[in-house]
Amino acid sequence: MKKYSFQLLMLSLLVTFSCTQEETQINQDTSSEIFDQRKPLSISQINSKIDAALANNKEGFNWKDETAHTIWSAVVHGNNVLTIGYGQEGESFSEERSQRLIDTKEHILNVIQQTESFTRSSETVLEHEIINVVDVKIESLETIETLLKTDGIRYLEPNGYNHYTMQTRSSSGCDKTGVSINPAHYQTVAPNNAQVAWNFYEHNIPQAWNLSTGSGVTIGLIDTGVSQSQYLLNPGGINDGFSTGRFVQKYGTFIDSFWWWSNNYDGPHDKCGHGTAMASTMAAPRNDNGMPVGVAYNSNLVAYRATEDVVLNDYHERKGVSDALVQLGNRSDVKIISMSIGYIWSIGNVRDAVKYAYNKGKLIFAAGGTSTSFTNGFGVIFPANMDETVAVTGVDDGPSYQRCDTCHSGSKIDFTIVMEGASDSSKHPPVLNFYNNQRRYTGGSSCATATTAGIAALVWSRYPNWSRSQVLNRLKQSSELYPNKSNNYGYGNIDALQAVQ
């Protein structure tokens, strides 16, 4: 995420209520529910419940802990869409569904048809091909109450509810503004003054290029897409200077529509700027244009526009990320997936898709989170907090480990990357900007994640027959704190040169 990604998001969580106020609000909400169970809670009442869960529950917020009335209220305020994960616990996906799974799904849909009195159509039911999930139009509280008593359901989530952070959605993580870069923040290399970010030297990345440049490895990027206006990250310019024989492919799984059942795909091109910055960090060519170069400048790149910004608070963003994970999971040439996006609680259909991609052997890197001073209290975000992902955060360049000003830390972090100056918090890595011949700064756990994905590509290119676990173990063994693991910073900063030797 950009250096201030999630800043606005987390500000919405900084309003602190006294214990008395919290107790009063909760009692008021409870009284309202008891008074009229057939009337949905207001958005503010739902958000108060979420606030209380985030404040009091170490595991964070989970729809599983909420009542049928609360879930139904969120469905009503969320375009009437309910996401249902079906099957036995842990049965996240199935490439060939058993008759038992098919019968389970049909039973659930029949239950819904009886209480909702609708006919199945593209506007009422959406089935997913790989993950065991179905999205359904729901209007009745009775339906939710019945489903909570129905066997074969792993979770019920109102994935259309986007009001908790709706006010920050339009700008979170997005930046398309080119800026002047301080010459002290990069060094130039051949050909023709290609620019190497200052923090690459903190991890011996330029030295590692003597042994590996990422050739033959394909990285999957799930983000806001890649700008069609940045020549060096499109098919015509990805092979520039010392970068040769590789490809970039762009796809889109994000749907731009108010209606959850729409198929109005928004295309593969970035409109935000965040995905472009991450693509530059990982794979920008070692060019002859005097512009920033990426970590694995000879790797292939498959980029998905799966989300509008970095905050996964919208139904179509969640579905877009889930679909992108499945599609990348199905590609045998993709070894690495980088995700510098996330949310403050777990999302079922994304979680299921992460497990599918992981089952396909993908090495999945996810951003630990970027926000404000609330960082320490919040910890690592989803999906970086999953066991199937590798969580990365940013630190400064000081002598001891200190997270960057906006970076999350915690026990789920696996690796760190230097992202800012200890004495100058405005010092961040330069990258290609959204528009051609422009640069800008990026940072936070987003850029740290993309950097780590690039280092993994260098290792896998050097050792193409290695498994995911061998690559991951080499990253651990090449990190500063190994064999120990910090409670906040994992194995610490990675030495790319050591990793490829």
PELINLIN-V422211 format. One record per residue. N is the residue number from 1. RES is the residue in one small letter. PSI is psi in whole degrees, 0 to 359 (none if undefined). OMEGA is omega in radians with two decimals (999 if undefined). D_CENTER is the distance of its C-alpha to the mean C-alpha in whole Angstrom. Layout:
n->N res->RES psi->PSI omega->OMEGA d_center->D_CENTER
n->N res->RES psi->PSI omega->OMEGA d_center->D_CENTER
This chain:
n->1 res->m psi->156 omega->3.14 d_center->9
n->2 res->k psi->171 omega->-2.98 d_center->13
n->3 res->k psi->339 omega->3.08 d_center->15
n->4 res->y psi->23 omega->3.10 d_center->16
n->5 res->s psi->143 omega->3.14 d_center->12
n->6 res->f psi->0 omega->-3.13 d_center->12
n->7 res->q psi->310 omega->3.12 d_center->16
n->8 res->l psi->323 omega->3.12 d_center->17
n->9 res->l psi->310 omega->-3.04 d_center->15
n->10 res->m psi->337 omega->3.09 d_center->16
n->11 res->l psi->329 omega->-3.14 d_center->19
n->12 res->s psi->345 omega->-3.14 d_center->20
n->13 res->l psi->356 omega->-3.01 d_center->20
n->14 res->l psi->349 omega->3.13 d_center->22
n->15 res->v psi->118 omega->-3.03 d_center->25
n->16 res->t psi->125 omega->3.08 d_center->27
n->17 res->f psi->146 omega->3.03 d_center->30
n->18 res->s psi->163 omega->-3.14 d_center->33
n->19 res->c psi->322 omega->-3.14 d_center->33
n->20 res->t psi->318 omega->-3.14 d_center->36
n->21 res->q psi->317 omega->3.12 d_center->34
n->22 res->e psi->315 omega->-3.10 d_center->31
n->23 res->e psi->318 omega->3.14 d_center->34
n->24 res->t psi->315 omega->-3.12 d_center->36
n->25 res->q psi->316 omega->-3.12 d_center->32
n->26 res->i psi->318 omega->3.12 d_center->32
n->27 res->n psi->321 omega->3.11 d_center->35
n->28 res->q psi->315 omega->3.14 d_center->35
n->29 res->d psi->316 omega->-3.12 d_center->32
n->30 res->t psi->318 omega->3.12 d_center->34
n->31 res->s psi->320 omega->3.14 d_center->37
n->32 res->s psi->319 omega->-3.14 d_center->36
n->33 res->e psi->316 omega->-3.12 d_center->35
n->34 res->i psi->324 omega->-3.08 d_center->38
n->35 res->f psi->319 omega->-3.10 d_center->40
n->36 res->d psi->87 omega->-3.11 d_center->38
n->37 res->q psi->341 omega->-3.10 d_center->36
n->38 res->r psi->358 omega->3.11 d_center->36
n->39 res->k psi->128 omega->-3.12 d_center->35
n->40 res->p psi->149 omega->3.01 d_center->31
n->41 res->l psi->154 omega->3.04 d_center->30
n->42 res->s psi->166 omega->3.09 d_center->29
n->43 res->i psi->318 omega->-3.13 d_center->25
n->44 res->s psi->325 omega->3.09 d_center->26
n->45 res->q psi->318 omega->3.09 d_center->28
n->46 res->i psi->315 omega->-3.11 d_center->24
n->47 res->n psi->328 omega->3.07 d_center->22
n->48 res->s psi->321 omega->3.08 d_center->25
n->49 res->k psi->319 omega->3.11 d_center->25
n->50 res->i psi->316 omega->3.10 d_center->21
n->51 res->d psi->314 omega->-3.11 d_center->22
n->52 res->a psi->319 omega->3.13 d_center->24
n->53 res->a psi->318 omega->3.13 d_center->22
n->54 res->l psi->326 omega->-3.11 d_center->20
n->55 res->a psi->327 omega->-2.97 d_center->23
n->56 res->n psi->342 omega->-3.07 d_center->25
n->57 res->n psi->121 omega->-3.12 d_center->23
n->58 res->k psi->329 omega->-3.13 d_center->21
n->59 res->e psi->357 omega->3.13 d_center->19
n->60 res->g psi->197 omega->-3.08 d_center->17
n->61 res->f psi->142 omega->3.10 d_center->18
n->62 res->n psi->127 omega->3.14 d_center->18
n->63 res->w psi->337 omega->3.12 d_center->20
n->64 res->k psi->334 omega->-3.09 d_center->22
n->65 res->d psi->357 omega->-3.05 d_center->24
n->66 res->e psi->159 omega->-3.13 d_center->25
n->67 res->t psi->166 omega->3.09 d_center->28
n->68 res->a psi->323 omega->-3.11 d_center->29
n->69 res->h psi->319 omega->3.12 d_center->30
n->70 res->t psi->315 omega->3.12 d_center->26
n->71 res->i psi->314 omega->3.13 d_center->24
n->72 res->w psi->319 omega->3.12 d_center->27
n->73 res->s psi->317 omega->3.12 d_center->27
n->74 res->a psi->325 omega->3.08 d_center->23
n->75 res->v psi->315 omega->-3.14 d_center->24
n->76 res->v psi->319 omega->-3.14 d_center->26
n->77 res->h psi->0 omega->-3.08 d_center->24
n->78 res->g psi->43 omega->3.05 d_center->21
n->79 res->n psi->20 omega->3.06 d_center->23
n->80 res->n psi->30 omega->3.11 d_center->25
n->81 res->v psi->132 omega->3.09 d_center->22
n->82 res->l psi->128 omega->3.08 d_center->22
n->83 res->t psi->126 omega->-3.08 d_center->19
n->84 res->i psi->120 omega->2.99 d_center->21
n->85 res->g psi->120 omega->-3.06 d_center->20
n->86 res->y psi->168 omega->-3.08 d_center->23
n->87 res->g psi->184 omega->3.09 d_center->25
n->88 res->q psi->160 omega->-3.14 d_center->26
n->89 res->e psi->130 omega->-3.11 d_center->24
n->90 res->g psi->356 omega->-3.13 d_center->21
n->91 res->e psi->73 omega->-2.98 d_center->22
n->92 res->s psi->331 omega->-3.04 d_center->19
n->93 res->f psi->165 omega->3.05 d_center->20
n->94 res->s psi->119 omega->3.12 d_center->23
n->95 res->e psi->328 omega->3.02 d_center->24
n->96 res->e psi->106 omega->-3.03 d_center->27
n->97 res->r psi->135 omega->3.06 d_center->28
n->98 res->s psi->164 omega->3.10 d_center->31
n->99 res->q psi->327 omega->3.10 d_center->33
n->100 res->r psi->315 omega->3.13 d_center->32
n->101 res->l psi->318 omega->3.12 d_center->29
n->102 res->i psi->316 omega->3.13 d_center->30
n->103 res->d psi->322 omega->3.12 d_center->33
n->104 res->t psi->313 omega->3.13 d_center->30
n->105 res->k psi->315 omega->-3.12 d_center->28
n->106 res->e psi->322 omega->3.11 d_center->32
n->107 res->h psi->317 omega->3.12 d_center->33
n->108 res->i psi->314 omega->-3.13 d_center->30
n->109 res->l psi->326 omega->3.10 d_center->30
n->110 res->n psi->321 omega->3.08 d_center->34
n->111 res->v psi->316 omega->-3.13 d_center->34
n->112 res->i psi->317 omega->-3.14 d_center->32
n->113 res->q psi->325 omega->-3.13 d_center->34
n->114 res->q psi->321 omega->-3.10 d_center->37
n->115 res->t psi->333 omega->-3.10 d_center->36
n->116 res->e psi->339 omega->-3.14 d_center->34
n->117 res->s psi->46 omega->3.08 d_center->37
n->118 res->f psi->165 omega->3.04 d_center->35
n->119 res->t psi->136 omega->-3.14 d_center->35
n->120 res->r psi->133 omega->3.08 d_center->32
n->121 res->s psi->178 omega->3.13 d_center->31
n->122 res->s psi->347 omega->3.14 d_center->28
n->123 res->e psi->1 omega->3.14 d_center->28
n->124 res->t psi->334 omega->-3.09 d_center->28
n->125 res->v psi->132 omega->3.03 d_center->26
n->126 res->l psi->118 omega->3.14 d_center->23
n->127 res->e psi->143 omega->3.11 d_center->23
n->128 res->h psi->142 omega->-3.00 d_center->20
n->129 res->e psi->322 omega->-3.02 d_center->22
n->130 res->i psi->306 omega->3.13 d_center->20
n->131 res->i psi->148 omega->-3.07 d_center->18
n->132 res->n psi->75 omega->-3.03 d_center->21
n->133 res->v psi->144 omega->3.02 d_center->20
n->134 res->v psi->137 omega->3.08 d_center->22
n->135 res->d psi->132 omega->-3.01 d_center->21
n->136 res->v psi->144 omega->3.03 d_center->24
n->137 res->k psi->126 omega->-3.10 d_center->26
n->138 res->i psi->135 omega->3.08 d_center->28
n->139 res->e psi->336 omega->-2.99 d_center->30
n->140 res->s psi->136 omega->3.01 d_center->32
n->141 res->l psi->324 omega->3.13 d_center->32
n->142 res->e psi->325 omega->3.13 d_center->34
n->143 res->t psi->315 omega->3.13 d_center->31
n->144 res->i psi->315 omega->-3.14 d_center->29
n->145 res->e psi->318 omega->3.14 d_center->32
n->146 res->t psi->318 omega->-3.12 d_center->33
n->147 res->l psi->325 omega->3.13 d_center->29
n->148 res->l psi->342 omega->3.11 d_center->29
n->149 res->k psi->2 omega->-3.05 d_center->32
n->150 res->t psi->133 omega->3.12 d_center->31
n->151 res->d psi->154 omega->3.04 d_center->31
n->152 res->g psi->13 omega->3.11 d_center->28
n->153 res->i psi->122 omega->3.13 d_center->25
n->154 res->r psi->323 omega->3.11 d_center->22
n->155 res->y psi->155 omega->2.99 d_center->21
n->156 res->l psi->123 omega->-3.11 d_center->21
n->157 res->e psi->130 omega->3.08 d_center->19
n->158 res->p psi->76 omega->-3.00 d_center->19
n->159 res->n psi->350 omega->3.08 d_center->16
n->160 res->g psi->353 omega->-3.11 d_center->18
n->161 res->y psi->111 omega->-3.10 d_center->18
n->162 res->n psi->23 omega->-3.04 d_center->17
n->163 res->h psi->347 omega->-3.10 d_center->19
n->164 res->y psi->325 omega->3.14 d_center->18
n->165 res->t psi->25 omega->-3.04 d_center->16
n->166 res->m psi->324 omega->-3.06 d_center->18
n->167 res->q psi->345 omega->-3.12 d_center->20
n->168 res->t psi->356 omega->-2.93 d_center->17
n->169 res->r psi->325 omega->-2.94 d_center->15
n->170 res->s psi->337 omega->-3.03 d_center->17
n->171 res->s psi->0 omega->-3.00 d_center->16
n->172 res->s psi->115 omega->3.08 d_center->13
n->173 res->g psi->357 omega->-3.04 d_center->12
n->174 res->c psi->138 omega->3.11 d_center->14
n->175 res->d psi->122 omega->3.13 d_center->17
n->176 res->k psi->16 omega->-3.05 d_center->20
n->177 res->t psi->121 omega->3.05 d_center->23
n->178 res->g psi->146 omega->-3.14 d_center->24
n->179 res->v psi->166 omega->3.03 d_center->26
n->180 res->s psi->136 omega->-3.10 d_center->29
n->181 res->i psi->132 omega->3.09 d_center->28
n->182 res->n psi->124 omega->-3.14 d_center->30
n->183 res->p psi->339 omega->3.11 d_center->31
n->184 res->a psi->351 omega->-3.07 d_center->31
n->185 res->h psi->12 omega->3.05 d_center->27
n->186 res->y psi->162 omega->2.98 d_center->28
n->187 res->q psi->153 omega->-3.12 d_center->30
n->188 res->t psi->145 omega->3.10 d_center->32
n->189 res->v psi->170 omega->3.06 d_center->32
n->190 res->a psi->150 omega->0.03 d_center->34
n->191 res->p psi->145 omega->2.99 d_center->34
n->192 res->n psi->50 omega->2.99 d_center->35
n->193 res->n psi->40 omega->2.97 d_center->33
n->194 res->a psi->141 omega->-2.98 d_center->30
n->195 res->q psi->125 omega->3.13 d_center->28
n->196 res->v psi->121 omega->-3.11 d_center->26
n->197 res->a psi->143 omega->-3.09 d_center->24
n->198 res->w psi->324 omega->-3.07 d_center->26
n->199 res->n psi->343 omega->3.07 d_center->23
n->200 res->f psi->325 omega->-3.12 d_center->23
n->201 res->y psi->336 omega->3.07 d_center->27
n->202 res->e psi->339 omega->-3.11 d_center->25
n->203 res->h psi->13 omega->3.12 d_center->24
n->204 res->n psi->35 omega->3.13 d_center->27
n->205 res->i psi->314 omega->3.11 d_center->24
n->206 res->p psi->325 omega->3.09 d_center->27
n->207 res->q psi->325 omega->3.13 d_center->30
n->208 res->a psi->336 omega->-3.13 d_center->28
n->209 res->w psi->341 omega->3.07 d_center->28
n->210 res->n psi->341 omega->-3.12 d_center->32
n->211 res->l psi->335 omega->-3.10 d_center->30
n->212 res->s psi->140 omega->3.09 d_center->27
n->213 res->t psi->10 omega->3.12 d_center->25
n->214 res->g psi->5 omega->-3.09 d_center->23
n->215 res->s psi->136 omega->3.07 d_center->25
n->216 res->g psi->354 omega->-3.13 d_center->25
n->217 res->v psi->138 omega->3.10 d_center->21
n->218 res->t psi->125 omega->3.11 d_center->19
n->219 res->i psi->134 omega->3.02 d_center->15
n->220 res->g psi->130 omega->3.13 d_center->12
n->221 res->l psi->122 omega->3.06 d_center->10
n->222 res->i psi->112 omega->-3.00 d_center->7
n->223 res->d psi->214 omega->-3.13 d_center->7
n->224 res->t psi->10 omega->-3.12 d_center->10
n->225 res->g psi->186 omega->3.11 d_center->13
n->226 res->v psi->134 omega->-3.06 d_center->15
n->227 res->s psi->135 omega->3.04 d_center->18
n->228 res->q psi->350 omega->-3.11 d_center->22
n->229 res->s psi->359 omega->3.11 d_center->24
n->230 res->q psi->100 omega->-3.02 d_center->23
n->231 res->y psi->319 omega->-3.02 d_center->25
n->232 res->l psi->352 omega->3.11 d_center->24
n->233 res->l psi->19 omega->3.10 d_center->21
n->234 res->n psi->166 omega->-3.05 d_center->22
n->235 res->p psi->325 omega->-3.12 d_center->25
n->236 res->g psi->336 omega->-3.03 d_center->28
n->237 res->g psi->356 omega->-3.08 d_center->27
n->238 res->i psi->332 omega->3.03 d_center->24
n->239 res->n psi->92 omega->-3.05 d_center->28
n->240 res->d psi->139 omega->3.13 d_center->29
n->241 res->g psi->237 omega->-3.14 d_center->31
n->242 res->f psi->3 omega->3.10 d_center->31
n->243 res->s psi->119 omega->-3.05 d_center->28
n->244 res->t psi->157 omega->2.98 d_center->29
n->245 res->g psi->29 omega->-3.12 d_center->29
n->246 res->r psi->176 omega->-3.09 d_center->25
n->247 res->f psi->159 omega->2.94 d_center->23
n->248 res->v psi->134 omega->3.09 d_center->20
n->249 res->q psi->141 omega->-3.06 d_center->19
n->250 res->k psi->133 omega->-3.14 d_center->17
n->251 res->y psi->164 omega->3.11 d_center->17
n->252 res->g psi->127 omega->3.06 d_center->15
n->253 res->t psi->0 omega->3.11 d_center->14
n->254 res->f psi->133 omega->3.12 d_center->14
n->255 res->i psi->127 omega->-3.11 d_center->17
n->256 res->d psi->92 omega->-3.11 d_center->18
n->257 res->s psi->149 omega->3.01 d_center->21
n->258 res->f psi->328 omega->-3.05 d_center->22
n->259 res->w psi->126 omega->-3.06 d_center->23
n->260 res->w psi->333 omega->-3.09 d_center->21
n->261 res->w psi->2 omega->-3.11 d_center->23
n->262 res->s psi->153 omega->3.01 d_center->23
n->263 res->n psi->30 omega->-3.11 d_center->22
n->264 res->n psi->75 omega->-3.11 d_center->22
n->265 res->y psi->140 omega->-3.00 d_center->19
n->266 res->d psi->2 omega->3.11 d_center->19
n->267 res->g psi->176 omega->-3.04 d_center->19
n->268 res->p psi->352 omega->-2.95 d_center->17
n->269 res->h psi->139 omega->3.11 d_center->18
n->270 res->d psi->138 omega->3.01 d_center->15
n->271 res->k psi->4 omega->-3.02 d_center->17
n->272 res->c psi->316 omega->-3.13 d_center->15
n->273 res->g psi->338 omega->-3.09 d_center->15
n->274 res->h psi->312 omega->-3.14 d_center->12
n->275 res->g psi->324 omega->3.11 d_center->11
n->276 res->t psi->317 omega->3.12 d_center->15
n->277 res->a psi->321 omega->3.13 d_center->14
n->278 res->m psi->320 omega->3.09 d_center->12
n->279 res->a psi->319 omega->3.11 d_center->14
n->280 res->s psi->315 omega->-3.14 d_center->17
n->281 res->t psi->317 omega->-3.07 d_center->16
n->282 res->m psi->316 omega->-2.81 d_center->16
n->283 res->a psi->14 omega->3.08 d_center->18
n->284 res->a psi->140 omega->-3.07 d_center->21
n->285 res->p psi->151 omega->2.98 d_center->24
n->286 res->r psi->86 omega->-2.81 d_center->27
n->287 res->n psi->171 omega->3.07 d_center->29
n->288 res->d psi->27 omega->-3.12 d_center->32
n->289 res->n psi->6 omega->-3.11 d_center->31
n->290 res->g psi->38 omega->-3.09 d_center->31
n->291 res->m psi->165 omega->-3.10 d_center->27
n->292 res->p psi->147 omega->-3.14 d_center->24
n->293 res->v psi->150 omega->3.13 d_center->23
n->294 res->g psi->168 omega->-3.09 d_center->20
n->295 res->v psi->308 omega->-3.11 d_center->20
n->296 res->a psi->75 omega->-2.94 d_center->21
n->297 res->y psi->359 omega->3.02 d_center->23
n->298 res->n psi->12 omega->3.10 d_center->24
n->299 res->s psi->159 omega->3.00 d_center->21
n->300 res->n psi->156 omega->-3.11 d_center->20
n->301 res->l psi->128 omega->3.02 d_center->17
n->302 res->v psi->108 omega->-3.00 d_center->16
n->303 res->a psi->134 omega->3.11 d_center->13
n->304 res->y psi->128 omega->2.89 d_center->12
n->305 res->r psi->96 omega->-3.08 d_center->12
n->306 res->a psi->349 omega->-3.06 d_center->10
n->307 res->t psi->157 omega->-3.12 d_center->9
n->308 res->e psi->326 omega->3.09 d_center->12
n->309 res->d psi->198 omega->-3.02 d_center->10
n->310 res->v psi->349 omega->-3.06 d_center->7
n->311 res->v psi->116 omega->-3.04 d_center->8
n->312 res->l psi->68 omega->-3.08 d_center->8
n->313 res->n psi->13 omega->-3.08 d_center->11
n->314 res->d psi->145 omega->-3.13 d_center->13
n->315 res->y psi->311 omega->-3.07 d_center->14
n->316 res->h psi->331 omega->3.05 d_center->14
n->317 res->e psi->317 omega->-3.14 d_center->10
n->318 res->r psi->316 omega->3.10 d_center->10
n->319 res->k psi->322 omega->3.13 d_center->12
n->320 res->g psi->318 omega->3.11 d_center->11
n->321 res->v psi->317 omega->3.11 d_center->8
n->322 res->s psi->313 omega->3.14 d_center->10
n->323 res->d psi->320 omega->3.14 d_center->13
n->324 res->a psi->320 omega->3.10 d_center->11
n->325 res->l psi->318 omega->3.13 d_center->11
n->326 res->v psi->315 omega->-3.12 d_center->14
n->327 res->q psi->319 omega->3.09 d_center->16
n->328 res->l psi->325 omega->3.08 d_center->14
n->329 res->g psi->328 omega->-3.10 d_center->15
n->330 res->n psi->354 omega->-3.14 d_center->19
n->331 res->r psi->118 omega->-3.11 d_center->19
n->332 res->s psi->337 omega->-3.10 d_center->21
n->333 res->d psi->341 omega->-3.14 d_center->21
n->334 res->v psi->122 omega->-3.14 d_center->17
n->335 res->k psi->331 omega->-3.00 d_center->17
n->336 res->i psi->139 omega->3.02 d_center->14
n->337 res->i psi->130 omega->3.12 d_center->10
n->338 res->s psi->128 omega->-3.10 d_center->8
n->339 res->m psi->100 omega->3.10 d_center->4
n->340 res->s psi->50 omega->-3.10 d_center->5
n->341 res->i psi->167 omega->3.12 d_center->3
n->342 res->g psi->191 omega->-3.13 d_center->4
n->343 res->y psi->170 omega->-3.04 d_center->7
n->344 res->i psi->355 omega->2.94 d_center->11
n->345 res->w psi->165 omega->-3.03 d_center->12
n->346 res->s psi->142 omega->-3.14 d_center->11
n->347 res->i psi->118 omega->-2.96 d_center->11
n->348 res->g psi->310 omega->-3.07 d_center->14
n->349 res->n psi->332 omega->3.04 d_center->13
n->350 res->v psi->318 omega->3.11 d_center->9
n->351 res->r psi->316 omega->3.12 d_center->11
n->352 res->d psi->319 omega->-3.12 d_center->14
n->353 res->a psi->324 omega->3.05 d_center->12
n->354 res->v psi->316 omega->-3.13 d_center->10
n->355 res->k psi->325 omega->3.09 d_center->14
n->356 res->y psi->312 omega->3.13 d_center->15
n->357 res->a psi->322 omega->3.10 d_center->14
n->358 res->y psi->319 omega->3.12 d_center->15
n->359 res->n psi->335 omega->3.11 d_center->18
n->360 res->k psi->7 omega->3.05 d_center->18
n->361 res->g psi->10 omega->-3.09 d_center->18
n->362 res->k psi->143 omega->3.02 d_center->15
n->363 res->l psi->109 omega->-2.96 d_center->14
n->364 res->i psi->119 omega->3.08 d_center->10
n->365 res->f psi->138 omega->-3.12 d_center->9
n->366 res->a psi->146 omega->-3.08 d_center->6
n->367 res->a psi->133 omega->-3.12 d_center->7
n->368 res->g psi->338 omega->3.11 d_center->9
n->369 res->g psi->144 omega->3.12 d_center->9
n->370 res->t psi->128 omega->-3.12 d_center->12
n->371 res->s psi->220 omega->-3.10 d_center->14
n->372 res->t psi->205 omega->-3.13 d_center->18
n->373 res->s psi->352 omega->3.07 d_center->21
n->374 res->f psi->352 omega->-3.07 d_center->19
n->375 res->t psi->305 omega->-3.02 d_center->17
n->376 res->n psi->323 omega->-3.10 d_center->20
n->377 res->g psi->336 omega->-3.01 d_center->20
n->378 res->f psi->317 omega->3.13 d_center->17
n->379 res->g psi->199 omega->-3.00 d_center->15
n->380 res->v psi->135 omega->-3.06 d_center->12
n->381 res->i psi->173 omega->3.04 d_center->9
n->382 res->f psi->141 omega->0.07 d_center->7
n->383 res->p psi->10 omega->3.14 d_center->6
n->384 res->a psi->338 omega->-3.14 d_center->8
n->385 res->n psi->3 omega->3.08 d_center->11
n->386 res->m psi->151 omega->3.10 d_center->11
n->387 res->d psi->335 omega->-3.09 d_center->14
n->388 res->e psi->352 omega->3.14 d_center->13
n->389 res->t psi->160 omega->3.06 d_center->10
n->390 res->v psi->117 omega->-3.03 d_center->12
n->391 res->a psi->135 omega->-3.08 d_center->11
n->392 res->v psi->143 omega->3.03 d_center->12
n->393 res->t psi->174 omega->-3.09 d_center->13
n->394 res->g psi->148 omega->3.07 d_center->16
n->395 res->v psi->169 omega->3.09 d_center->19
n->396 res->d psi->178 omega->-3.05 d_center->22
n->397 res->d psi->21 omega->3.11 d_center->25
n->398 res->g psi->173 omega->-3.07 d_center->28
n->399 res->p psi->336 omega->3.10 d_center->30
n->400 res->s psi->161 omega->-3.07 d_center->28
n->401 res->y psi->117 omega->3.04 d_center->24
n->402 res->q psi->125 omega->-3.14 d_center->23
n->403 res->r psi->151 omega->3.05 d_center->20
n->404 res->c psi->159 omega->-2.96 d_center->19
n->405 res->d psi->328 omega->-3.06 d_center->20
n->406 res->t psi->11 omega->-3.01 d_center->17
n->407 res->c psi->141 omega->3.05 d_center->15
n->408 res->h psi->155 omega->3.03 d_center->14
n->409 res->s psi->169 omega->-3.14 d_center->16
n->410 res->g psi->178 omega->-3.02 d_center->17
n->411 res->s psi->341 omega->-3.14 d_center->18
n->412 res->k psi->349 omega->-3.14 d_center->15
n->413 res->i psi->137 omega->3.11 d_center->15
n->414 res->d psi->321 omega->-3.08 d_center->16
n->415 res->f psi->161 omega->3.07 d_center->16
n->416 res->t psi->153 omega->3.07 d_center->17
n->417 res->i psi->138 omega->3.11 d_center->17
n->418 res->v psi->125 omega->-3.04 d_center->20
n->419 res->m psi->341 omega->-3.12 d_center->19
n->420 res->e psi->165 omega->3.13 d_center->21
n->421 res->g psi->140 omega->3.13 d_center->25
n->422 res->a psi->323 omega->-3.13 d_center->27
n->423 res->s psi->352 omega->3.14 d_center->30
n->424 res->d psi->95 omega->-3.06 d_center->28
n->425 res->s psi->352 omega->3.09 d_center->24
n->426 res->s psi->357 omega->-3.14 d_center->24
n->427 res->k psi->111 omega->-3.12 d_center->24
n->428 res->h psi->169 omega->-3.13 d_center->21
n->429 res->p psi->136 omega->3.02 d_center->20
n->430 res->p psi->144 omega->3.12 d_center->22
n->431 res->v psi->172 omega->3.01 d_center->20
n->432 res->l psi->141 omega->3.10 d_center->21
n->433 res->n psi->175 omega->-3.14 d_center->21
n->434 res->f psi->323 omega->-3.09 d_center->20
n->435 res->y psi->150 omega->-3.09 d_center->24
n->436 res->n psi->145 omega->3.11 d_center->26
n->437 res->n psi->22 omega->3.07 d_center->28
n->438 res->q psi->154 omega->3.09 d_center->26
n->439 res->r psi->165 omega->2.98 d_center->24
n->440 res->r psi->174 omega->3.06 d_center->22
n->441 res->y psi->152 omega->2.97 d_center->20
n->442 res->t psi->182 omega->-3.11 d_center->16
n->443 res->g psi->203 omega->3.13 d_center->15
n->444 res->g psi->189 omega->-3.12 d_center->13
n->445 res->s psi->340 omega->3.10 d_center->11
n->446 res->s psi->305 omega->-3.13 d_center->9
n->447 res->c psi->325 omega->3.08 d_center->12
n->448 res->a psi->321 omega->3.13 d_center->13
n->449 res->t psi->313 omega->3.13 d_center->10
n->450 res->a psi->323 omega->3.11 d_center->11
n->451 res->t psi->316 omega->3.14 d_center->15
n->452 res->t psi->321 omega->3.08 d_center->15
n->453 res->a psi->321 omega->3.09 d_center->13
n->454 res->g psi->319 omega->3.11 d_center->16
n->455 res->i psi->320 omega->3.09 d_center->19
n->456 res->a psi->323 omega->3.10 d_center->18
n->457 res->a psi->323 omega->3.08 d_center->19
n->458 res->l psi->317 omega->-3.14 d_center->22
n->459 res->v psi->314 omega->-3.09 d_center->23
n->460 res->w psi->329 omega->3.06 d_center->22
n->461 res->s psi->322 omega->3.12 d_center->25
n->462 res->r psi->324 omega->-3.11 d_center->27
n->463 res->y psi->74 omega->-2.99 d_center->27
n->464 res->p psi->341 omega->-3.12 d_center->26
n->465 res->n psi->2 omega->-3.14 d_center->28
n->466 res->w psi->155 omega->3.06 d_center->26
n->467 res->s psi->170 omega->3.08 d_center->24
n->468 res->r psi->315 omega->-3.09 d_center->20
n->469 res->s psi->326 omega->3.11 d_center->22
n->470 res->q psi->319 omega->3.10 d_center->24
n->471 res->v psi->314 omega->-3.13 d_center->21
n->472 res->l psi->319 omega->3.11 d_center->19
n->473 res->n psi->323 omega->3.11 d_center->23
n->474 res->r psi->321 omega->3.08 d_center->24
n->475 res->l psi->318 omega->3.11 d_center->21
n->476 res->k psi->312 omega->-3.10 d_center->22
n->477 res->q psi->338 omega->-3.12 d_center->26
n->478 res->s psi->8 omega->-3.11 d_center->25
n->479 res->s psi->154 omega->-2.94 d_center->24
n->480 res->e psi->326 omega->-3.05 d_center->26
n->481 res->l psi->351 omega->-3.11 d_center->26
n->482 res->y psi->140 omega->0.19 d_center->26
n->483 res->p psi->3 omega->3.09 d_center->28
n->484 res->n psi->162 omega->3.09 d_center->27
n->485 res->k psi->121 omega->-3.13 d_center->24
n->486 res->s psi->150 omega->3.09 d_center->23
n->487 res->n psi->340 omega->-3.09 d_center->22
n->488 res->n psi->336 omega->-2.97 d_center->20
n->489 res->y psi->16 omega->3.07 d_center->19
n->490 res->g psi->226 omega->3.13 d_center->19
n->491 res->y psi->0 omega->3.04 d_center->21
n->492 res->g psi->202 omega->-3.08 d_center->21
n->493 res->n psi->137 omega->-3.12 d_center->21
n->494 res->i psi->138 omega->3.01 d_center->21
n->495 res->d psi->105 omega->-3.06 d_center->25
n->496 res->a psi->323 omega->3.13 d_center->24
n->497 res->l psi->313 omega->3.10 d_center->27
n->498 res->q psi->324 omega->-3.10 d_center->28
n->499 res->a psi->327 omega->-3.09 d_center->25
n->500 res->v psi->356 omega->-3.12 d_center->27
n->501 res->q psi->none omega->999 d_center->30
